[in-house]
Amino acid sequence: MSFEPIQNGLSACHIDRADENSLSDLLVQLEKRYDEVFEIKIEENEFLQLSVITKDGNFETFYADPETGAKLAEIKERSELFVFARTLHRSLFLGDSGRLIIGITAFLLLLIAVSGTVLIVKRQLGIKHFFKRITRDNFYQYWHIWIGRLSLVIIIIISVTGSYLSMDRFGLLPEKQKVQHDLSSISFTDSPVMKKERFELFQTLRLSDIQSIQFPFSPEKEDYFQLKLMEKDIIVNQFNGRVISSERIDNATLWETFSYNLHTGKGSVIWSIVLCLASLSILFFIFSGFKMTFKRLKGKKENPFKANKSRIIILVGSQGGATFRFAKEFQKQLIQSGQKVFVDDLSSYEVYDRMEQLIILTSTYGDGEAPTNSKEFLQRFGEIQQKKKFNHAIVGFGSTDYLKFCQFAKDVSFALEQSDQSKTFLPLKLINKQSVSEFENWCLEWITQMQITSKKRS
């Protein structure tokens, strides 16, 4: 849909300098070209539409040049592609039921955008650091955050205006008032007579101020010009240009127009391009979000051995799933050496019947906090008593760009060291920016201490 305003903006019929084109100048040109003018209208696509009687006596409605009044093109129906896209966007071809679904979806998008903003602020340690360099965990997570920082405000605007238009459609907002002029007490006059282009109001107005002008149907003094402007509706004496009546358009109508323009990009090619890019970013958010979620779920399901059959338990604290990759690689290496290993979330800590070695690999989220899948670990560790004592080794992943570097890993290490259930097998290892070489060296050290030898497969 954002391509329609762009296409209109590039059309030869588009009014490029509407704020410079004077209404009085246009009227001079129309007086020369046509016998009579019935209506001037600035369409939604910002084309100048005229309804006139030509010099040949024919009634015509067409698009015209705003400077010369010359005919540019016939009135054409909207492209079927854009009609299809608009109907799909508004109602999914389901009528009012579809409009309700779209309205709810717009509101959910607003909640997602707001919560996403909060998560970025939390990850970046405050609003002041919102555009600070991002620690690159993996491709999808990095670009999910990077693009999100640029487009979240635009997405919030899209969702707010979409929700507003849906609520207006279902009558949940104040009712719009029709403009009504009370002319019962107005005394019309036909003198002094002036040319239309010399009316003070017409000389002041620009085409950008106008939505439509209806011309008087007869030279009778009771007939008049009716101008619908952006914020008011005006009745003008056809002989001297005096304003007979002026009524302000109600706020409900103005807000609907403002929301519609923001939501669709009407009136600005640049804003339409911004909306297009924001819409594309939403598609990327959906894809990358599912990609990261499936990766986390896949990592948790690939366990060839059950927990109660495994001597080695690896528990992972990860916000975006990157730490799980390290855990799965280490698990694979140990299984190839003949070990029974089970990998799970930190918050899933429970009684393990055969556990001899507990390995914890965890990142730190936000300002030294636990990742989402690890928030319950410390409480569960204090409440659960294992059947036998075990050794533990902890690896923390983080970035020295943050003040509380690997703070959660330090908190976990402290809790285990204070417990009578476990004994430290290797000192706490802190790894900066997910260094693969540092982790491989730690794995080698752990395997050496365990005296595990690789088993060759026949």
Buried (B, 14 or more C-beta within 10 A) or exposed (E): BBBBBBBBBEBEBBBEEBEEBBBBBBBBBBBEBBEBBBBBBBBBBBBBBBBBBBEEEEEBEBBBBBBBBEBBEEEEEEEEEBEEBBEBBBBBEBEEEBBBBBBEBBBEBBEBBBEBBEBBBEBBBEEEBBEEEBBBBBEBBBBBBBBBBEBBEBBBBBBBBBBBBBBBBEEEBEEBEEBEBEEEEBEBEEEEEBEBBEBEBBBEBBBBBBBBBBBBEEEEBEBBBBBBBEEEBBBBBBBBBBBBBBBEBBEBBBBBBEBBBBBBBBBBBEBBBBBBBBBEBBEBBEEBBEBBEEBBEEBBEEBEBEBEEBBBBBBBBBBBBBBBBBBBBBBEBBBEBEBBBBBBBBBBBEEBEBBBBBBBBBBBBBBBBBBBBBBBBBEEBEEEEBEEEBBBBBBBBBBEBBEBBBBBBBBBBEBBEEBEBBEEBBEBBBBBEBEEEBBBEBBEEBBEEBEBEEEEEE
